[in-house]
Amino acid sequence: MDFSDPKFWAFIAFAVPGLLAPVAIAWWKGSGIGVIALLSLVFWPGALILALRLPRQPEKHTSWNSPH
C-alpha cells in the first residue's frame, strides 16, 4: 500500500464519512449509537437503513422555570 497515492486518499476521503453517516443520523435522532456504530463497521447498508428508520426522539426541555 502506497500512502502517497492520491487514489488511496480519495478513497479514504469518501469512505470515512460514508461509514460515519449512519452513526451521525442515529445521534441526530437522539438514539443510542453503539449498535449502529458496530453495524456500520460490519454491514454498512444495514446500518444506514436502520439509522434512517429510527423514530426521532422528542426533545426534553429542562428549563429551570419549567413547571415539571
PDB file with one MODEL, atoms N, CA, C and O in Angstrom:
MODEL        1
ATOM      1  N   MET A   1       0.855  -1.173   0.000  1.00  0.00           N
ATOM      2  CA  MET A   1       0.000   0.000   0.000  1.00  0.00           C
ATOM      3  C   MET A   1       0.899   1.233   0.000  1.00  0.00           C
ATOM      4  O   MET A   1       1.795   1.371   0.833  1.00  0.00           O
ATOM      5  N   ASP A   2       0.643   2.106  -0.935  1.00  0.00           N
ATOM      6  CA  ASP A   2       1.428   3.318  -1.075  1.00  0.00           C
ATOM      7  C   ASP A   2       0.610   4.501  -0.555  1.00  0.00           C
ATOM      8  O   ASP A   2      -0.391   4.886  -1.159  1.00  0.00           O
ATOM      9  N   PHE A   3       1.044   5.070   0.569  1.00  0.00           N
ATOM     10  CA  PHE A   3       0.296   6.166   1.175  1.00  0.00           C
ATOM     11  C   PHE A   3       0.436   7.484   0.418  1.00  0.00           C
ATOM     12  O   PHE A   3      -0.269   8.444   0.728  1.00  0.00           O
ATOM     13  N   SER A   4       1.312   7.546  -0.547  1.00  0.00           N
ATOM     14  CA  SER A   4       1.445   8.766  -1.338  1.00  0.00           C
ATOM     15  C   SER A   4       0.537   8.741  -2.572  1.00  0.00           C
ATOM     16  O   SER A   4       0.521   9.695  -3.349  1.00  0.00           O
ATOM     17  N   ASP A   5      -0.200   7.675  -2.748  1.00  0.00           N
ATOM     18  CA  ASP A   5      -1.087   7.527  -3.900  1.00  0.00           C
ATOM     19  C   ASP A   5      -2.348   8.383  -3.699  1.00  0.00           C
ATOM     20  O   ASP A   5      -3.050   8.198  -2.704  1.00  0.00           O
ATOM     21  N   PRO A   6      -2.649   9.303  -4.607  1.00  0.00           N
ATOM     22  CA  PRO A   6      -3.848  10.134  -4.458  1.00  0.00           C
ATOM     23  C   PRO A   6      -5.153   9.327  -4.503  1.00  0.00           C
ATOM     24  O   PRO A   6      -6.152   9.735  -3.910  1.00  0.00           O
ATOM     25  N   LYS A   7      -5.148   8.197  -5.194  1.00  0.00           N
ATOM     26  CA  LYS A   7      -6.347   7.371  -5.248  1.00  0.00           C
ATOM     27  C   LYS A   7      -6.675   6.805  -3.863  1.00  0.00           C
ATOM     28  O   LYS A   7      -7.844   6.682  -3.498  1.00  0.00           O
ATOM     29  N   PHE A   8      -5.641   6.463  -3.103  1.00  0.00           N
ATOM     30  CA  PHE A   8      -5.849   5.959  -1.743  1.00  0.00           C
ATOM     31  C   PHE A   8      -6.514   7.033  -0.885  1.00  0.00           C
ATOM     32  O   PHE A   8      -7.473   6.744  -0.169  1.00  0.00           O
ATOM     33  N   TRP A   9      -6.021   8.260  -0.949  1.00  0.00           N
ATOM     34  CA  TRP A   9      -6.572   9.346  -0.137  1.00  0.00           C
ATOM     35  C   TRP A   9      -7.958   9.755  -0.611  1.00  0.00           C
ATOM     36  O   TRP A   9      -8.782  10.185   0.196  1.00  0.00           O
ATOM     37  N   ALA A  10      -8.226   9.630  -1.897  1.00  0.00           N
ATOM     38  CA  ALA A  10      -9.576   9.895  -2.402  1.00  0.00           C
ATOM     39  C   ALA A  10     -10.550   8.856  -1.860  1.00  0.00           C
ATOM     40  O   ALA A  10     -11.674   9.190  -1.484  1.00  0.00           O
ATOM     41  N   PHE A  11     -10.123   7.600  -1.820  1.00  0.00           N
ATOM     42  CA  PHE A  11     -10.958   6.547  -1.253  1.00  0.00           C
ATOM     43  C   PHE A  11     -11.235   6.808   0.227  1.00  0.00           C
ATOM     44  O   PHE A  11     -12.374   6.690   0.678  1.00  0.00           O
ATOM     45  N   ILE A  12     -10.201   7.160   0.977  1.00  0.00           N
ATOM     46  CA  ILE A  12     -10.358   7.436   2.406  1.00  0.00           C
ATOM     47  C   ILE A  12     -11.283   8.642   2.618  1.00  0.00           C
ATOM     48  O   ILE A  12     -12.102   8.646   3.537  1.00  0.00           O
ATOM     49  N   ALA A  13     -11.145   9.658   1.767  1.00  0.00           N
ATOM     50  CA  ALA A  13     -11.964  10.863   1.900  1.00  0.00           C
ATOM     51  C   ALA A  13     -13.454  10.569   1.731  1.00  0.00           C
ATOM     52  O   ALA A  13     -14.286  11.258   2.321  1.00  0.00           O
ATOM     53  N   PHE A  14     -13.798   9.565   0.939  1.00  0.00           N
ATOM     54  CA  PHE A  14     -15.201   9.199   0.753  1.00  0.00           C
ATOM     55  C   PHE A  14     -15.644   8.079   1.678  1.00  0.00           C
ATOM     56  O   PHE A  14     -16.813   8.033   2.062  1.00  0.00           O
ATOM     57  N   ALA A  15     -14.747   7.177   2.045  1.00  0.00           N
ATOM     58  CA  ALA A  15     -15.122   6.016   2.864  1.00  0.00           C
ATOM     59  C   ALA A  15     -15.396   6.392   4.316  1.00  0.00           C
ATOM     60  O   ALA A  15     -16.370   5.917   4.898  1.00  0.00           O
ATOM     61  N   VAL A  16     -14.565   7.225   4.903  1.00  0.00           N
ATOM     62  CA  VAL A  16     -14.729   7.556   6.326  1.00  0.00           C
ATOM     63  C   VAL A  16     -16.042   8.299   6.581  1.00  0.00           C
ATOM     64  O   VAL A  16     -16.784   7.893   7.476  1.00  0.00           O
ATOM     65  N   PRO A  17     -16.370   9.364   5.846  1.00  0.00           N
ATOM     66  CA  PRO A  17     -17.682   9.991   6.078  1.00  0.00           C
ATOM     67  C   PRO A  17     -18.844   9.043   5.782  1.00  0.00           C
ATOM     68  O   PRO A  17     -19.887   9.113   6.432  1.00  0.00           O
ATOM     69  N   GLY A  18     -18.664   8.164   4.805  1.00  0.00           N
ATOM     70  CA  GLY A  18     -19.717   7.188   4.495  1.00  0.00           C
ATOM     71  C   GLY A  18     -19.957   6.221   5.633  1.00  0.00           C
ATOM     72  O   GLY A  18     -21.100   5.859   5.908  1.00  0.00           O
ATOM     73  N   LEU A  19     -18.892   5.797   6.301  1.00  0.00           N
ATOM     74  CA  LEU A  19     -19.046   4.894   7.438  1.00  0.00           C
ATOM     75  C   LEU A  19     -19.642   5.609   8.647  1.00  0.00           C
ATOM     76  O   LEU A  19     -20.346   4.995   9.448  1.00  0.00           O
ATOM     77  N   LEU A  20     -19.363   6.892   8.779  1.00  0.00           N
ATOM     78  CA  LEU A  20     -19.862   7.640   9.930  1.00  0.00           C
ATOM     79  C   LEU A  20     -21.265   8.211   9.718  1.00  0.00           C
ATOM     80  O   LEU A  20     -21.889   8.666  10.676  1.00  0.00           O
ATOM     81  N   ALA A  21     -21.766   8.197   8.497  1.00  0.00           N
ATOM     82  CA  ALA A  21     -23.089   8.764   8.221  1.00  0.00           C
ATOM     83  C   ALA A  21     -24.201   8.095   9.033  1.00  0.00           C
ATOM     84  O   ALA A  21     -25.004   8.809   9.633  1.00  0.00           O
ATOM     85  N   PRO A  22     -24.289   6.751   9.084  1.00  0.00           N
ATOM     86  CA  PRO A  22     -25.353   6.144   9.896  1.00  0.00           C
ATOM     87  C   PRO A  22     -25.242   6.500  11.379  1.00  0.00           C
ATOM     88  O   PRO A  22     -26.259   6.675  12.051  1.00  0.00           O
ATOM     89  N   VAL A  23     -24.020   6.608  11.892  1.00  0.00           N
ATOM     90  CA  VAL A  23     -23.822   6.969  13.299  1.00  0.00           C
ATOM     91  C   VAL A  23     -24.300   8.398  13.541  1.00  0.00           C
ATOM     92  O   VAL A  23     -24.948   8.675  14.550  1.00  0.00           O
ATOM     93  N   ALA A  24     -23.988   9.293  12.631  1.00  0.00           N
ATOM     94  CA  ALA A  24     -24.412  10.687  12.761  1.00  0.00           C
ATOM     95  C   ALA A  24     -25.934  10.807  12.692  1.00  0.00           C
ATOM     96  O   ALA A  24     -26.524  11.603  13.423  1.00  0.00           O
ATOM     97  N   ILE A  25     -26.569  10.032  11.829  1.00  0.00           N
ATOM     98  CA  ILE A  25     -28.025  10.068  11.710  1.00  0.00           C
ATOM     99  C   ILE A  25     -28.670   9.574  12.997  1.00  0.00           C
ATOM    100  O   ILE A  25     -29.617  10.188  13.488  1.00  0.00           O
ATOM    101  N   ALA A  26     -28.164   8.467  13.551  1.00  0.00           N
ATOM    102  CA  ALA A  26     -28.712   7.927  14.800  1.00  0.00           C
ATOM    103  C   ALA A  26     -28.517   8.916  15.948  1.00  0.00           C
ATOM    104  O   ALA A  26     -29.418   9.090  16.769  1.00  0.00           O
ATOM    105  N   TRP A  27     -27.365   9.557  16.015  1.00  0.00           N
ATOM    106  CA  TRP A  27     -27.091  10.533  17.071  1.00  0.00           C
ATOM    107  C   TRP A  27     -28.019  11.742  16.932  1.00  0.00           C
ATOM    108  O   TRP A  27     -28.535  12.255  17.926  1.00  0.00           O
ATOM    109  N   TRP A  28     -28.228  12.194  15.689  1.00  0.00           N
ATOM    110  CA  TRP A  28     -29.093  13.339  15.419  1.00  0.00           C
ATOM    111  C   TRP A  28     -30.536  13.041  15.822  1.00  0.00           C
ATOM    112  O   TRP A  28     -31.251  13.930  16.284  1.00  0.00           O
ATOM    113  N   LYS A  29     -30.965  11.777  15.645  1.00  0.00           N
ATOM    114  CA  LYS A  29     -32.326  11.396  16.011  1.00  0.00           C
ATOM    115  C   LYS A  29     -32.465  11.120  17.497  1.00  0.00           C
ATOM    116  O   LYS A  29     -33.572  10.847  17.962  1.00  0.00           O
ATOM    117  N   GLY A  30     -31.394  11.180  18.249  1.00  0.00           N
ATOM    118  CA  GLY A  30     -31.454  11.015  19.691  1.00  0.00           C
ATOM    119  C   GLY A  30     -31.419   9.578  20.156  1.00  0.00           C
ATOM    120  O   GLY A  30     -31.790   9.301  21.296  1.00  0.00           O
ATOM    121  N   SER A  31     -30.992   8.659  19.324  1.00  0.00           N
ATOM    122  CA  SER A  31     -30.933   7.249  19.689  1.00  0.00           C
ATOM    123  C   SER A  31     -29.519   6.865  20.093  1.00  0.00           C
ATOM    124  O   SER A  31     -28.567   7.613  19.867  1.00  0.00           O
ATOM    125  N   GLY A  32     -29.399   5.689  20.692  1.00  0.00           N
ATOM    126  CA  GLY A  32     -28.075   5.172  21.030  1.00  0.00           C
ATOM    127  C   GLY A  32     -27.292   4.851  19.775  1.00  0.00           C
ATOM    128  O   GLY A  32     -27.860   4.407  18.777  1.00  0.00           O
ATOM    129  N   ILE A  33     -25.996   5.073  19.823  1.00  0.00           N
ATOM    130  CA  ILE A  33     -25.194   4.892  18.611  1.00  0.00           C
ATOM    131  C   ILE A  33     -24.341   3.633  18.649  1.00  0.00           C
ATOM    132  O   ILE A  33     -23.665   3.326  17.666  1.00  0.00           O
ATOM    133  N   GLY A  34     -24.353   2.897  19.754  1.00  0.00           N
ATOM    134  CA  GLY A  34     -23.490   1.722  19.879  1.00  0.00           C
ATOM    135  C   GLY A  34     -23.762   0.660  18.836  1.00  0.00           C
ATOM    136  O   GLY A  34     -22.847   0.218  18.142  1.00  0.00           O
ATOM    137  N   VAL A  35     -25.015   0.247  18.720  1.00  0.00           N
ATOM    138  CA  VAL A  35     -25.381  -0.800  17.763  1.00  0.00           C
ATOM    139  C   VAL A  35     -25.163  -0.316  16.337  1.00  0.00           C
ATOM    140  O   VAL A  35     -24.678  -1.064  15.489  1.00  0.00           O
ATOM    141  N   ILE A  36     -25.519   0.929  16.077  1.00  0.00           N
ATOM    142  CA  ILE A  36     -25.355   1.483  14.729  1.00  0.00           C
ATOM    143  C   ILE A  36     -23.875   1.541  14.357  1.00  0.00           C
ATOM    144  O   ILE A  36     -23.511   1.228  13.223  1.00  0.00           O
ATOM    145  N   ALA A  37     -23.018   1.938  15.300  1.00  0.00           N
ATOM    146  CA  ALA A  37     -21.583   2.020  15.004  1.00  0.00           C
ATOM    147  C   ALA A  37     -21.014   0.637  14.701  1.00  0.00           C
ATOM    148  O   ALA A  37     -20.223   0.481  13.771  1.00  0.00           O
ATOM    149  N   LEU A  38     -21.406  -0.353  15.473  1.00  0.00           N
ATOM    150  CA  LEU A  38     -20.921  -1.715  15.221  1.00  0.00           C
ATOM    151  C   LEU A  38     -21.438  -2.228  13.888  1.00  0.00           C
ATOM    152  O   LEU A  38     -20.683  -2.804  13.104  1.00  0.00           O
ATOM    153  N   LEU A  39     -22.711  -2.022  13.632  1.00  0.00           N
ATOM    154  CA  LEU A  39     -23.292  -2.463  12.369  1.00  0.00           C
ATOM    155  C   LEU A  39     -22.685  -1.710  11.193  1.00  0.00           C
ATOM    156  O   LEU A  39     -22.547  -2.268  10.104  1.00  0.00           O
ATOM    157  N   SER A  40     -22.326  -0.458  11.401  1.00  0.00           N
ATOM    158  CA  SER A  40     -21.717   0.331  10.337  1.00  0.00           C
ATOM    159  C   SER A  40     -20.366  -0.248   9.917  1.00  0.00           C
ATOM    160  O   SER A  40     -20.013  -0.232   8.738  1.00  0.00           O
ATOM    161  N   LEU A  41     -19.620  -0.757  10.892  1.00  0.00           N
ATOM    162  CA  LEU A  41     -18.325  -1.353  10.566  1.00  0.00           C
ATOM    163  C   LEU A  41     -18.475  -2.728   9.920  1.00  0.00           C
ATOM    164  O   LEU A  41     -17.645  -3.122   9.101  1.00  0.00           O
ATOM    165  N   VAL A  42     -19.528  -3.457  10.284  1.00  0.00           N
ATOM    166  CA  VAL A  42     -19.701  -4.816   9.778  1.00  0.00           C
ATOM    167  C   VAL A  42     -20.501  -4.829   8.484  1.00  0.00           C
ATOM    168  O   VAL A  42     -20.102  -5.466   7.510  1.00  0.00           O
ATOM    169  N   PHE A  43     -21.618  -4.135   8.473  1.00  0.00           N
ATOM    170  CA  PHE A  43     -22.519  -4.168   7.316  1.00  0.00           C
ATOM    171  C   PHE A  43     -23.104  -2.778   7.114  1.00  0.00           C
ATOM    172  O   PHE A  43     -24.151  -2.450   7.672  1.00  0.00           O
ATOM    173  N   TRP A  44     -22.425  -1.965   6.317  1.00  0.00           N
ATOM    174  CA  TRP A  44     -22.770  -0.558   6.178  1.00  0.00           C
ATOM    175  C   TRP A  44     -24.187  -0.307   5.663  1.00  0.00           C
ATOM    176  O   TRP A  44     -24.867   0.549   6.229  1.00  0.00           O
ATOM    177  N   PRO A  45     -24.680  -0.994   4.626  1.00  0.00           N
ATOM    178  CA  PRO A  45     -26.047  -0.700   4.161  1.00  0.00           C
ATOM    179  C   PRO A  45     -27.103  -0.969   5.226  1.00  0.00           C
ATOM    180  O   PRO A  45     -28.079  -0.226   5.332  1.00  0.00           O
ATOM    181  N   GLY A  46     -26.918  -2.018   6.009  1.00  0.00           N
ATOM    182  CA  GLY A  46     -27.870  -2.318   7.078  1.00  0.00           C
ATOM    183  C   GLY A  46     -27.888  -1.228   8.127  1.00  0.00           C
ATOM    184  O   GLY A  46     -28.952  -0.873   8.633  1.00  0.00           O
ATOM    185  N   ALA A  47     -26.734  -0.695   8.458  1.00  0.00           N
ATOM    186  CA  ALA A  47     -26.655   0.387   9.444  1.00  0.00           C
ATOM    187  C   ALA A  47     -27.343   1.639   8.928  1.00  0.00           C
ATOM    188  O   ALA A  47     -28.034   2.324   9.682  1.00  0.00           O
ATOM    189  N   LEU A  48     -27.162   1.940   7.667  1.00  0.00           N
ATOM    190  CA  LEU A  48     -27.802   3.124   7.086  1.00  0.00           C
ATOM    191  C   LEU A  48     -29.319   2.967   7.071  1.00  0.00           C
ATOM    192  O   LEU A  48     -30.042   3.910   7.395  1.00  0.00           O
ATOM    193  N   ILE A  49     -29.802   1.794   6.702  1.00  0.00           N
ATOM    194  CA  ILE A  49     -31.252   1.549   6.683  1.00  0.00           C
ATOM    195  C   ILE A  49     -31.826   1.657   8.092  1.00  0.00           C
ATOM    196  O   ILE A  49     -32.868   2.281   8.293  1.00  0.00           O
ATOM    197  N   LEU A  50     -31.151   1.053   9.064  1.00  0.00           N
ATOM    198  CA  LEU A  50     -31.632   1.108  10.445  1.00  0.00           C
ATOM    199  C   LEU A  50     -31.620   2.535  10.981  1.00  0.00           C
ATOM    200  O   LEU A  50     -32.567   2.952  11.649  1.00  0.00           O
ATOM    201  N   ALA A  51     -30.575   3.277  10.701  1.00  0.00           N
ATOM    202  CA  ALA A  51     -30.488   4.659  11.179  1.00  0.00           C
ATOM    203  C   ALA A  51     -31.576   5.530  10.570  1.00  0.00           C
ATOM    204  O   ALA A  51     -32.134   6.385  11.258  1.00  0.00           O
ATOM    205  N   LEU A  52     -31.881   5.334   9.325  1.00  0.00           N
ATOM    206  CA  LEU A  52     -32.913   6.132   8.677  1.00  0.00           C
ATOM    207  C   LEU A  52     -34.315   5.762   9.163  1.00  0.00           C
ATOM    208  O   LEU A  52     -35.216   6.600   9.142  1.00  0.00           O
ATOM    209  N   ARG A  53     -34.506   4.518   9.598  1.00  0.00           N
ATOM    210  CA  ARG A  53     -35.829   4.078  10.059  1.00  0.00           C
ATOM    211  C   ARG A  53     -36.083   4.383  11.526  1.00  0.00           C
ATOM    212  O   ARG A  53     -37.215   4.246  11.989  1.00  0.00           O
ATOM    213  N   LEU A  54     -35.062   4.792  12.271  1.00  0.00           N
ATOM    214  CA  LEU A  54     -35.253   5.104  13.688  1.00  0.00           C
ATOM    215  C   LEU A  54     -36.206   6.277  13.845  1.00  0.00           C
ATOM    216  O   LEU A  54     -36.111   7.259  13.108  1.00  0.00           O
ATOM    217  N   PRO A  55     -37.127   6.181  14.801  1.00  0.00           N
ATOM    218  CA  PRO A  55     -38.003   7.328  15.038  1.00  0.00           C
ATOM    219  C   PRO A  55     -37.239   8.434  15.753  1.00  0.00           C
ATOM    220  O   PRO A  55     -36.336   8.165  16.546  1.00  0.00           O
ATOM    221  N   ARG A  56     -37.599   9.649  15.474  1.00  0.00           N
ATOM    222  CA  ARG A  56     -36.951  10.795  16.122  1.00  0.00           C
ATOM    223  C   ARG A  56     -37.452  10.890  17.552  1.00  0.00           C
ATOM    224  O   ARG A  56     -38.661  10.857  17.780  1.00  0.00           O
ATOM    225  N   GLN A  57     -36.559  11.006  18.512  1.00  0.00           N
ATOM    226  CA  GLN A  57     -36.926  11.110  19.912  1.00  0.00           C
ATOM    227  C   GLN A  57     -37.360  12.542  20.220  1.00  0.00           C
ATOM    228  O   GLN A  57     -36.752  13.491  19.724  1.00  0.00           O
ATOM    229  N   PRO A  58     -38.407  12.708  21.034  1.00  0.00           N
ATOM    230  CA  PRO A  58     -38.824  14.073  21.376  1.00  0.00           C
ATOM    231  C   PRO A  58     -37.755  14.761  22.215  1.00  0.00           C
ATOM    232  O   PRO A  58     -37.077  14.135  23.030  1.00  0.00           O
ATOM    233  N   GLU A  59     -37.625  16.062  21.995  1.00  0.00           N
ATOM    234  CA  GLU A  59     -36.633  16.820  22.752  1.00  0.00           C
ATOM    235  C   GLU A  59     -37.115  17.006  24.181  1.00  0.00           C
ATOM    236  O   GLU A  59     -38.302  17.218  24.428  1.00  0.00           O
ATOM    237  N   LYS A  60     -36.184  16.924  25.110  1.00  0.00           N
ATOM    238  CA  LYS A  60     -36.511  17.103  26.519  1.00  0.00           C
ATOM    239  C   LYS A  60     -36.116  18.514  26.921  1.00  0.00           C
ATOM    240  O   LYS A  60     -34.938  18.870  26.889  1.00  0.00           O
ATOM    241  N   HIS A  61     -37.095  19.309  27.295  1.00  0.00           N
ATOM    242  CA  HIS A  61     -36.826  20.675  27.724  1.00  0.00           C
ATOM    243  C   HIS A  61     -36.604  20.664  29.224  1.00  0.00           C
ATOM    244  O   HIS A  61     -37.493  20.283  29.985  1.00  0.00           O
ATOM    245  N   THR A  62     -35.447  21.072  29.645  1.00  0.00           N
ATOM    246  CA  THR A  62     -35.112  21.073  31.075  1.00  0.00           C
ATOM    247  C   THR A  62     -34.812  22.493  31.516  1.00  0.00           C
ATOM    248  O   THR A  62     -33.728  22.799  32.013  1.00  0.00           O
ATOM    249  N   SER A  63     -35.783  23.335  31.326  1.00  0.00           N
ATOM    250  CA  SER A  63     -35.620  24.737  31.731  1.00  0.00           C
ATOM    251  C   SER A  63     -35.762  24.844  33.243  1.00  0.00           C
ATOM    252  O   SER A  63     -36.502  24.070  33.850  1.00  0.00           O
ATOM    253  N   TRP A  64     -35.071  25.777  33.849  1.00  0.00           N
ATOM    254  CA  TRP A  64     -35.114  25.935  35.304  1.00  0.00           C
ATOM    255  C   TRP A  64     -36.469  26.433  35.773  1.00  0.00           C
ATOM    256  O   TRP A  64     -36.840  26.239  36.931  1.00  0.00           O
ATOM    257  N   ASN A  65     -37.214  27.080  34.871  1.00  0.00           N
ATOM    258  CA  ASN A  65     -38.529  27.581  35.282  1.00  0.00           C
ATOM    259  C   ASN A  65     -39.666  26.697  34.771  1.00  0.00           C
ATOM    260  O   ASN A  65     -40.819  27.128  34.749  1.00  0.00           O
ATOM    261  N   SER A  66     -39.360  25.487  34.366  1.00  0.00           N
ATOM    262  CA  SER A  66     -40.375  24.565  33.884  1.00  0.00           C
ATOM    263  C   SER A  66     -41.230  24.061  35.048  1.00  0.00           C
ATOM    264  O   SER A  66     -40.692  23.764  36.115  1.00  0.00           O
ATOM    265  N   PRO A  67     -42.562  23.956  34.863  1.00  0.00           N
ATOM    266  CA  PRO A  67     -43.419  23.504  35.960  1.00  0.00           C
ATOM    267  C   PRO A  67     -43.250  22.023  36.296  1.00  0.00           C
ATOM    268  O   PRO A  67     -43.763  21.576  37.322  1.00  0.00           O
ATOM    269  N   HIS A  68     -42.555  21.253  35.476  1.00  0.00           N
ATOM    270  CA  HIS A  68     -42.418  19.816  35.741  1.00  0.00           C
ATOM    271  C   HIS A  68     -41.187  19.527  36.502  1.00  0.00           C
ATOM    272  O   HIS A  68     -40.911  18.369  36.813  1.00  0.00           O
TER     273      HIS A  68
ENDMDL
END
